[in-house]
């Protein structure tokens, strides 16, 4: 469900609540409108507090999002660099490394992404990485100069993968999330108690406040789960494009 569908559902639900509250016997608009006093100022204070909490949460999640995007791109670049380096190796060793690279990319696309979202490590990806490391150890035993040349791309791959796993499972603390949810619900509920004499203006302004608060909350939650499908989420597009390139290069090599 994308953000526009969520907003439409929210508008329909809020409109029903607004109509129920405004037509309810418990809501005496004449008394409330005549006795607002300092309520608008108190409501504004609550709105400011919510804005501070939301700004802090958005900034925190946005930094995590940028770090995760950077880690993914760096991992893809490291895999491509490792592939280029494997081209210079003897055919039997280079072919094995290329096959492991393709296998690793497929694992990340097919199952590693879902496990990363849950903060778990893919056993298939771990086995492939371990096979890569053993292969490099075999290379080092046969030629120490090749090992020195391969240490940089392999170390870069392991480092970027570690960062991707770290940031993909780094979520907002529950206490902060609960505080944000409570503030959102409180702000929306209290907006129904601050009335305007014209019912349509009242509806428009109240709906605008509630919708804005809900959009802010949706943005924070989507950023908090960057791998879960939503309004903003990271896909395996870069890995799929790399897989196409590597398989294309591999097929050309085998044809030759």
CORNOR-V788465 format. One record per run of one state. SS is the DSSP state (hx for helix, st for strand, lp for the rest). FROM is the first residue (numbers start at 1). TO is the last residue. If there is no record, write none. Layout:
# CORNOR-V788465
ss	from	to
SS	FROM	TO
SS	FROM	TO
This chain:
# CORNOR-V788465
ss	from	to
lp	1	2
hx	3	23
lp	24	28
hx	29	34
lp	35	38
hx	39	86
lp	87	90
hx	91	117
lp	118	122
hx	123	142
lp	143	143
hx	144	168
lp	169	173
hx	174	191
lp	192	198
hx	199	224
lp	225	236
hx	237	255
lp	256	256
